[in-house]
């Protein structure tokens, strides 16, 4: 009886770990956009764009074999480039201020924290 219960528990653990790996390893462009868009709307103040929505936006950028680029444009003219790793959702951020020609590392986020 103990062997049957042990086998059953082992099978359940294996199946649940396989399902977790499958969902985390399949980042789509839509997921990258949605997660970054949710992050930007929760982090940045969008009230200045209420009267003129075109001054702030989130859009897809270039795609490579390993990353999706999602670009946030602020009303200040600054851009934040989000580089979403297609395999695990880790997202590197890089801020660029064109008027000063300055690029700086802006940290990382976990995409899955911002997906609904």
MMTF fields as JSON, N, C-alpha, C and O atoms, coordinates in Angstrom:
{
  "mmtfVersion": "1.0.0",
  "mmtfProducer": "UNKNOWN",
  "numBonds": 463,
  "numAtoms": 464,
  "numGroups": 116,
  "numChains": 1,
  "numModels": 1,
  "chainsPerModel": [1],
  "groupsPerChain": [116],
  "chainIdList": ["A"],
  "bondAtomList": [4, 2, 8, 6, 12, 10, 16, 14, 20, 18, 24, 22, 28, 26, 32, 30, 36, 34, 40, 38, 44, 42, 48, 46, 52, 50, 56, 54, 60, 58, 64, 62, 68, 66, 72, 70, 76, 74, 80, 78, 84, 82, 88, 86, 92, 90, 96, 94, 100, 98, 104, 102, 108, 106, 112, 110, 116, 114, 120, 118, 124, 122, 128, 126, 132, 130, 136, 134, 140, 138, 144, 142, 148, 146, 152, 150, 156, 154, 160, 158, 164, 162, 168, 166, 172, 170, 176, 174, 180, 178, 184, 182, 188, 186, 192, 190, 196, 194, 200, 198, 204, 202, 208, 206, 212, 210, 216, 214, 220, 218, 224, 222, 228, 226, 232, 230, 236, 234, 240, 238, 244, 242, 248, 246, 252, 250, 256, 254, 260, 258, 264, 262, 268, 266, 272, 270, 276, 274, 280, 278, 284, 282, 288, 286, 292, 290, 296, 294, 300, 298, 304, 302, 308, 306, 312, 310, 316, 314, 320, 318, 324, 322, 328, 326, 332, 330, 336, 334, 340, 338, 344, 342, 348, 346, 352, 350, 356, 354, 360, 358, 364, 362, 368, 366, 372, 370, 376, 374, 380, 378, 384, 382, 388, 386, 392, 390, 396, 394, 400, 398, 404, 402, 408, 406, 412, 410, 416, 414, 420, 418, 424, 422, 428, 426, 432, 430, 436, 434, 440, 438, 444, 442, 448, 446, 452, 450, 456, 454, 460, 458],
  "bondOrderList": [1, 1, 1, 1, 1, 1, 1, 1, 1, 1, 1, 1, 1, 1, 1, 1, 1, 1, 1, 1, 1, 1, 1, 1, 1, 1, 1, 1, 1, 1, 1, 1, 1, 1, 1, 1, 1, 1, 1, 1, 1, 1, 1, 1, 1, 1, 1, 1, 1, 1, 1, 1, 1, 1, 1, 1, 1, 1, 1, 1, 1, 1, 1, 1, 1, 1, 1, 1, 1, 1, 1, 1, 1, 1, 1, 1, 1, 1, 1, 1, 1, 1, 1, 1, 1, 1, 1, 1, 1, 1, 1, 1, 1, 1, 1, 1, 1, 1, 1, 1, 1, 1, 1, 1, 1, 1, 1, 1, 1, 1, 1, 1, 1, 1, 1],
  "groupList": [{"groupName": "UNK", "atomNameList": ["N", "CA", "C", "O"], "elementList": ["N", "C", "C", "O"], "formalChargeList": [0, 0, 0, 0], "bondAtomList": [1, 0, 2, 1, 3, 2], "bondOrderList": [1, 1, 2], "singleLetterCode": "X", "chemCompType": "L-PEPTIDE LINKING"}],
  "groupTypeList": [0, 0, 0, 0, 0, 0, 0, 0, 0, 0, 0, 0, 0, 0, 0, 0, 0, 0, 0, 0, 0, 0, 0, 0, 0, 0, 0, 0, 0, 0, 0, 0, 0, 0, 0, 0, 0, 0, 0, 0, 0, 0, 0, 0, 0, 0, 0, 0, 0, 0, 0, 0, 0, 0, 0, 0, 0, 0, 0, 0, 0, 0, 0, 0, 0, 0, 0, 0, 0, 0, 0, 0, 0, 0, 0, 0, 0, 0, 0, 0, 0, 0, 0, 0, 0, 0, 0, 0, 0, 0, 0, 0, 0, 0, 0, 0, 0, 0, 0, 0, 0, 0, 0, 0, 0, 0, 0, 0, 0, 0, 0, 0, 0, 0, 0, 0],
  "groupIdList": [1, 2, 3, 4, 5, 6, 7, 8, 9, 10, 11, 12, 13, 14, 15, 16, 17, 18, 19, 20, 21, 22, 23, 24, 25, 26, 27, 28, 29, 30, 31, 32, 33, 34, 35, 36, 37, 38, 39, 40, 41, 42, 43, 44, 45, 46, 47, 48, 49, 50, 51, 52, 53, 54, 55, 56, 57, 58, 59, 60, 61, 62, 63, 64, 65, 66, 67, 68, 69, 70, 71, 72, 73, 74, 75, 76, 77, 78, 79, 80, 81, 82, 83, 84, 85, 86, 87, 88, 89, 90, 91, 92, 93, 94, 95, 96, 97, 98, 99, 100, 101, 102, 103, 104, 105, 106, 107, 108, 109, 110, 111, 112, 113, 114, 115, 116],
  "secStructList": [7, 2, 2, 2, 2, 2, 2, 2, 2, 2, 2, 2, 2, 2, 2, 2, 2, 2, 2, 2, 2, 2, 2, 2, 6, 7, 7, 7, 2, 2, 2, 2, 2, 2, 2, 2, 2, 2, 2, 2, 2, 2, 2, 1, 7, 7, 4, 4, 4, 1, 1, 7, 4, 4, 4, 1, 3, 3, 3, 3, 3, 3, 3, 7, 1, 1, 3, 3, 3, 3, 3, 3, 3, 7, 6, 6, 1, 3, 3, 3, 3, 3, 3, 3, 3, 6, 6, 6, 7, 3, 3, 3, 3, 3, 3, 3, 3, 6, 6, 6, 6, 3, 3, 3, 3, 3, 3, 3, 3, 3, 4, 4, 4, 4, 7, 7],
  "xCoordList": [0.816, 0.0, 0.859, 0.543, 1.961, 2.847, 3.459, 3.651, 3.766, 4.364, 3.393, 3.799, 2.137, 1.128, 0.972, 0.932, 0.885, 0.741, 1.982, 1.871, 3.163, 4.412, 4.476, 4.857, 4.106, 4.111, 3.14, 3.457, 1.981, 0.964, 1.476, 1.32, 2.08, 2.62, 3.746, 3.825, 4.605, 5.709, 5.19, 5.718, 4.185, 3.598, 3.004, 3.191, 2.291, 1.69, 2.786, 2.656, 3.859, 4.946, 5.593, 5.882, 5.82, 6.424, 5.528, 6.001, 4.247, 3.32, 3.229, 3.207, 3.178, 3.068, 4.343, 4.266, 5.518, 6.749, 6.842, 7.372, 6.345, 6.35, 5.442, 5.781, 4.302, 3.379, 3.98, 3.791, 4.695, 5.319, 6.396, 6.474, 7.22, 8.278, 7.673, 8.177, 6.617, 6.001, 5.457, 5.595, 4.843, 4.256, 5.307, 5.16, 6.363, 7.388, 8.295, 8.915, 8.393, 9.335, 8.776, 9.488, 7.542, 6.899, 6.404, 5.197, 7.318, 6.929, 6.587, 7.384, 5.401, 4.991, 5.15, 5.33, 5.082, 5.155, 3.985, 4.144, 2.824, 1.65, 1.863, 1.495, 2.459, 2.744, 3.755, 3.606, 4.782, 5.801, 5.157, 5.413, 4.327, 3.661, 2.74, 2.778, 1.916, 0.956, 1.661, 1.264, 2.695, 3.413, 4.085, 3.996, 4.759, 5.431, 4.394, 4.586, 3.319, 2.263, 1.674, 1.464, 1.412, 0.892, 1.898, 1.524, 3.17, 4.216, 4.231, 4.237, 4.235, 4.297, 3.089, 3.223, 1.915, 0.714, 0.676, 0.037, 1.355, 1.373, 2.527, 2.485, 3.545, 4.74, 4.79, 5.176, 4.41, 4.532, 3.206, 2.135, 3.29, 2.109, 1.57, 2.207, 0.412, -0.2, -1.201, -1.813, -1.378, -2.386, -2.08, -3.0, -0.806, -0.461, -0.881, -0.982, -1.125, -1.515, -3.033, -3.514, -3.789, -5.249, -5.783, -6.681, -5.246, -5.729, -5.078, -5.613, -3.935, -3.24, -2.581, -1.389, -3.345, -2.848, -1.649, -0.938, -1.416, -0.324, 1.059, 2.065, 1.135, 2.454, 3.109, 4.294, 2.364, 2.921, 2.385, 1.201, 3.256, 2.765, 3.718, 4.857, 3.221, 3.993, 3.81, 2.687, 4.918, 4.831, 5.914, 6.925, 5.68, 6.662, 7.818, 7.627, 9.021, 10.216, 10.711, 9.919, 12.01, 12.621, 12.57, 12.487, 12.621, 12.65, 13.924, 14.296, 14.587, 15.742, 15.381, 14.254, 16.326, 16.085, 15.804, 15.094, 16.357, 16.234, 15.406, 15.031, 15.11, 14.388, 13.334, 13.396, 12.364, 11.419, 11.792, 12.141, 11.719, 11.925, 10.561, 9.801, 10.266, 9.053, 9.517, 10.36, 8.965, 9.442, 8.347, 7.219, 8.705, 7.819, 8.346, 9.527, 7.46, 7.827, 7.098, 5.871, 7.851, 7.296, 6.962, 7.479, 6.112, 5.775, 6.992, 6.985, 8.029, 9.243, 10.149, 11.102, 9.851, 10.695, 11.671, 12.362, 11.734, 12.616, 11.969, 10.747, 12.815, 12.366, 12.919, 14.049, 12.112, 12.605, 12.433, 11.319, 13.556, 13.54, 13.526, 14.384, 12.556, 12.429, 12.852, 12.318, 13.802, 14.274, 13.808, 14.368, 12.774, 12.133, 12.767, 12.725, 13.352, 13.944, 12.816, 11.905, 12.876, 11.804, 11.694, 10.632, 12.752, 12.714, 12.243, 11.628, 12.515, 12.165, 11.428, 11.018, 11.248, 10.486, 11.278, 10.739, 12.547, 13.354, 13.474, 13.78, 13.232, 13.162, 14.167, 14.099, 15.091, 16.101, 15.599, 15.045, 15.796, 15.334, 16.533, 17.514, 16.418, 17.452, 16.762, 15.919, 17.121, 16.514, 17.395, 18.623, 16.736, 17.448, 16.792, 15.583, 17.605, 17.131, 17.758, 18.925, 16.995, 17.548, 18.099, 19.12, 17.447, 17.899, 19.284, 20.005, 19.652, 20.978, 21.903, 23.09, 21.351, 22.066, 22.695, 23.873, 21.861, 22.323, 21.526, 20.296, 22.259, 21.655, 22.089, 23.237, 21.159, 21.535, 20.73, 19.586, 21.356, 20.704, 19.622, 19.876, 18.419, 17.31, 16.81, 15.743, 17.56, 17.188, 16.516, 16.58, 15.867, 15.167, 13.822, 13.614, 12.927, 11.656, 11.404, 12.005, 10.523, 10.067, 8.729, 7.759, 8.675, 7.481, 6.255, 5.166, 6.421, 5.277, 4.626, 3.468, 5.358, 4.764, 3.732, 2.931, 3.733, 2.851, 1.867, 1.187, 1.796, 0.799, -0.411, -0.262, -1.588, -2.818, -3.208, -4.216],
  "yCoordList": [-1.206, 0.0, 1.269, 2.24, 1.25, 2.412, 2.684, 3.841, 1.628, 1.794, 2.468, 3.298, 2.119, 2.708, 4.201, 5.026, 4.543, 5.939, 6.73, 7.836, 6.162, 6.823, 7.048, 8.128, 6.036, 6.155, 7.234, 8.015, 7.278, 8.264, 9.686, 10.577, 9.89, 11.201, 11.591, 12.743, 10.653, 10.914, 11.309, 12.238, 10.63, 10.954, 12.358, 13.121, 12.704, 14.042, 15.116, 16.135, 14.884, 15.864, 16.028, 17.15, 14.942, 15.017, 15.76, 16.59, 15.461, 16.132, 17.629, 18.438, 17.999, 19.425, 20.168, 21.321, 19.554, 20.242, 20.384, 21.382, 19.419, 19.527, 20.655, 21.372, 20.825, 21.89, 23.257, 24.191, 23.39, 24.658, 25.013, 26.158, 24.056, 24.31, 24.736, 25.661, 24.086, 24.412, 25.829, 26.496, 26.312, 27.638, 28.727, 29.79, 28.489, 29.519, 29.601, 30.64, 28.545, 28.531, 29.005, 28.99, 29.42, 29.773, 31.213, 31.451, 32.168, 33.575, 33.97, 33.77, 34.529, 34.994, 36.515, 37.173, 37.052, 38.504, 39.18, 40.257, 38.549, 39.114, 39.17, 40.149, 38.114, 38.093, 39.175, 39.855, 39.333, 40.36, 41.741, 42.541, 42.021, 43.322, 43.534, 44.587, 42.533, 42.676, 42.903, 43.774, 42.125, 42.269, 43.622, 44.258, 44.07, 45.37, 46.492, 47.453, 46.388, 47.394, 47.499, 48.602, 46.36, 46.367, 46.999, 47.776, 46.664, 47.253, 48.776, 49.51, 49.244, 50.685, 51.419, 52.519, 50.818, 51.476, 51.472, 52.333, 50.51, 50.491, 51.309, 51.679, 51.594, 52.266, 53.745, 54.561, 54.099, 55.48, 56.222, 55.618, 57.527, 58.384, 58.703, 59.424, 58.171, 58.375, 59.529, 59.806, 60.205, 61.267, 62.409, 63.055, 62.66, 63.738, 63.406, 64.3, 62.146, 61.732, 61.663, 61.301, 62.002, 61.93, 62.876, 62.51, 64.074, 65.042, 64.837, 65.286, 64.164, 63.922, 62.529, 62.421, 61.48, 60.111, 59.774, 58.806, 60.543, 60.222, 60.561, 60.195, 61.257, 61.625, 60.5, 60.591, 59.445, 58.285, 57.028, 56.947, 56.057, 54.802, 53.645, 53.835, 52.455, 51.219, 50.537, 50.384, 50.127, 49.463, 48.396, 48.433, 47.459, 46.402, 46.973, 47.814, 46.499, 46.873, 45.671, 44.877, 45.551, 44.471, 43.147, 43.116, 42.069, 40.728, 40.028, 40.097, 39.351, 38.523, 37.073, 36.781, 36.175, 34.772, 34.548, 33.609, 35.406, 35.182, 36.216, 35.972, 37.365, 38.413, 39.117, 39.157, 39.671, 40.632, 41.987, 42.092, 43.009, 44.364, 45.046, 45.027, 45.649, 46.439, 47.824, 47.95, 48.863, 50.228, 51.067, 51.131, 51.711, 52.667, 54.063, 54.346, 54.934, 56.331, 57.2, 57.16, 57.984, 58.858, 60.223, 60.602, 60.947, 62.304, 63.228, 64.301, 62.829, 63.648, 63.507, 64.269, 62.535, 62.28, 61.138, 60.726, 60.626, 59.501, 58.198, 58.087, 57.225, 55.899, 54.883, 55.011, 53.883, 52.745, 51.529, 51.177, 50.892, 49.68, 48.477, 48.344, 47.612, 46.391, 45.235, 45.074, 44.436, 43.277, 42.029, 41.665, 41.374, 40.23, 38.944, 38.655, 38.176, 36.884, 35.914, 35.71, 35.319, 34.438, 33.137, 32.515, 32.722, 31.433, 31.514, 30.569, 32.625, 32.645, 33.9, 33.965, 34.89, 36.084, 37.153, 38.221, 36.894, 37.931, 39.105, 38.926, 40.286, 41.466, 42.516, 43.013, 42.842, 43.861, 45.193, 45.262, 46.253, 47.578, 48.499, 48.482, 49.298, 50.28, 51.591, 51.639, 52.653, 53.96, 54.759, 54.733, 55.465, 56.297, 57.671, 57.786, 58.717, 60.096, 60.715, 61.105, 60.811, 61.305, 62.723, 63.017, 63.599, 64.997, 65.132, 66.092, 64.168, 64.189, 63.129, 63.081, 62.281, 61.14, 60.28, 59.93, 59.948, 59.176, 57.883, 57.888, 56.769, 55.46, 54.994, 55.19, 54.37, 53.838, 52.582, 52.429, 51.699, 50.483, 50.868, 51.64, 50.33, 50.695, 49.513, 49.599, 48.409, 47.272, 46.153, 46.085, 45.275, 44.132, 43.94, 44.387, 43.271, 42.847, 41.408, 40.925, 40.738, 39.415, 39.596, 40.048, 39.249, 39.457, 38.797, 39.371, 37.606, 36.873, 37.593, 37.324, 38.514, 39.303, 40.291, 40.808, 40.564, 41.577, 41.013, 41.763, 39.703, 39.069, 38.685, 38.182, 38.918, 38.605, 37.173, 36.713],
  "zCoordList": [0.0, 0.0, 0.0, -0.687, 0.787, 0.834, -0.534, -0.908, -1.285, -2.603, -3.568, -4.382, -3.479, -4.356, -4.037, -4.95, -2.767, -2.365, -2.772, -3.3, -2.528, -2.901, -4.408, -4.859, -5.186, -6.647, -7.108, -8.005, -6.508, -6.85, -6.577, -7.412, -5.417, -5.061, -6.017, -6.445, -6.348, -7.27, -8.651, -9.262, -9.143, -10.457, -10.442, -11.391, -9.376, -9.26, -9.266, -9.944, -8.512, -8.482, -9.851, -10.265, -10.55, -11.875, -12.861, -13.638, -12.824, -13.737, -13.447, -14.374, -12.177, -11.854, -12.215, -12.639, -12.064, -12.453, -13.966, -14.455, -14.712, -16.175, -16.634, -17.575, -15.994, -16.376, -16.081, -16.86, -14.98, -14.637, -15.645, -16.09, -16.009, -16.978, -18.314, -18.95, -18.74, -20.018, -20.066, -21.092, -18.992, -19.029, -18.908, -19.512, -18.144, -17.996, -19.208, -19.435, -19.99, -21.091, -22.408, -23.413, -22.44, -23.698, -23.667, -23.662, -23.647, -23.644, -25.077, -25.993, -25.26, -26.579, -26.644, -25.619, -27.835, -28.007, -27.287, -26.713, -27.32, -26.65, -25.137, -24.488, -24.581, -23.146, -22.78, -21.765, -23.611, -23.358, -23.346, -22.445, -24.339, -24.413, -23.209, -22.572, -22.899, -21.798, -20.459, -19.684, -20.194, -18.926, -18.79, -17.74, -19.846, -19.804, -19.729, -18.984, -20.475, -20.437, -19.023, -18.519, -18.391, -17.019, -16.06, -15.182, -16.231, -15.385, -15.552, -14.563, -16.784, -17.048, -16.485, -15.949, -16.603, -16.077, -14.552, -13.947, -13.926, -12.461, -11.882, -10.709, -12.673, -12.167, -12.511, -11.673, -13.72, -14.185, -14.068, -14.133, -13.897, -13.775, -15.17, -15.938, -15.486, -16.803, -16.803, -17.834, -15.673, -15.601, -16.574, -17.076, -16.84, -17.778, -19.2, -20.039, -19.478, -20.828, -20.999, -22.073, -19.963, -20.08, -21.147, -21.906, -21.21, -22.197, -23.566, -24.579, -23.599, -24.857, -24.804, -24.514, -25.079, -24.937, -25.822, -25.549, -26.859, -27.774, -27.219, -27.828, -26.069, -25.546, -24.743, -24.422, -24.414, -23.703, -24.373, -24.702, -24.571, -25.137, -24.862, -24.435, -25.119, -25.05, -26.399, -26.878, -27.007, -28.311, -28.427, -27.726, -29.317, -29.564, -30.371, -31.25, -30.056, -30.798, -31.592, -32.099, -31.691, -32.463, -31.694, -30.466, -32.455, -31.875, -32.338, -33.51, -31.395, -31.749, -31.451, -31.051, -31.643, -31.33, -29.85, -29.488, -28.99, -27.555, -26.8, -25.653, -27.41, -26.68, -27.53, -28.759, -26.802, -27.382, -26.805, -25.629, -27.622, -27.134, -27.076, -28.044, -25.924, -25.757, -25.32, -24.432, -25.945, -25.709, -25.06, -25.548, -23.946, -23.285, -23.581, -23.378, -24.064, -24.308, -23.304, -23.213, -22.553, -21.531, -22.113, -23.164, -21.439, -21.861, -21.784, -22.386, -21.058, -20.938, -22.153, -22.315, -23.005, -24.165, -23.947, -24.879, -22.731, -22.429, -22.892, -22.982, -23.179, -23.575, -22.576, -22.105, -22.263, -21.502, -22.396, -22.784, -22.718, -23.529, -22.599, -21.726, -22.792, -22.014, -22.913, -24.01, -22.458, -23.217, -22.478, -21.444, -23.015, -22.368, -22.876, -24.071, -21.97, -22.314, -22.654, -21.851, -23.838, -24.314, -23.525, -23.516, -22.872, -22.181, -20.742, -20.248, -20.047, -18.623, -18.16, -17.001, -19.021, -18.659, -17.928, -17.636, -17.625, -16.993, -17.96, -19.139, -17.453, -18.31, -17.855, -16.731, -18.735, -18.473, -19.009, -20.107, -18.225, -18.628, -18.862, -18.119, -19.917, -20.242, -20.587, -21.482, -19.877, -20.123, -21.089, -21.005, -22.001, -22.961, -23.012, -23.215, -22.825, -22.901, -24.147, -24.116, -25.255, -26.516, -26.446, -27.069, -25.705, -25.658, -25.025, -25.298, -24.178, -23.547, -24.128, -23.804, -24.989, -25.551, -24.449, -24.505, -23.433, -22.279, -22.183, -22.196, -22.087, -21.834, -20.458, -20.059, -19.73, -18.422, -18.112, -18.541, -17.362, -16.917, -15.91, -14.985, -16.091, -15.205, -14.382, -13.775, -14.35, -13.514, -14.285, -15.512, -13.526, -14.114, -13.419, -12.291, -14.117, -13.532, -13.967, -14.927, -13.263, -13.672, -14.378, -13.77, -15.641, -16.453, -15.827, -15.848, -15.273, -14.722, -13.551, -13.231, -12.899, -11.823, -12.345, -11.566, -13.65, -14.233, -15.249, -15.95, -15.324, -16.194, -15.352, -14.238, -15.876, -15.133, -15.364, -14.827]
}
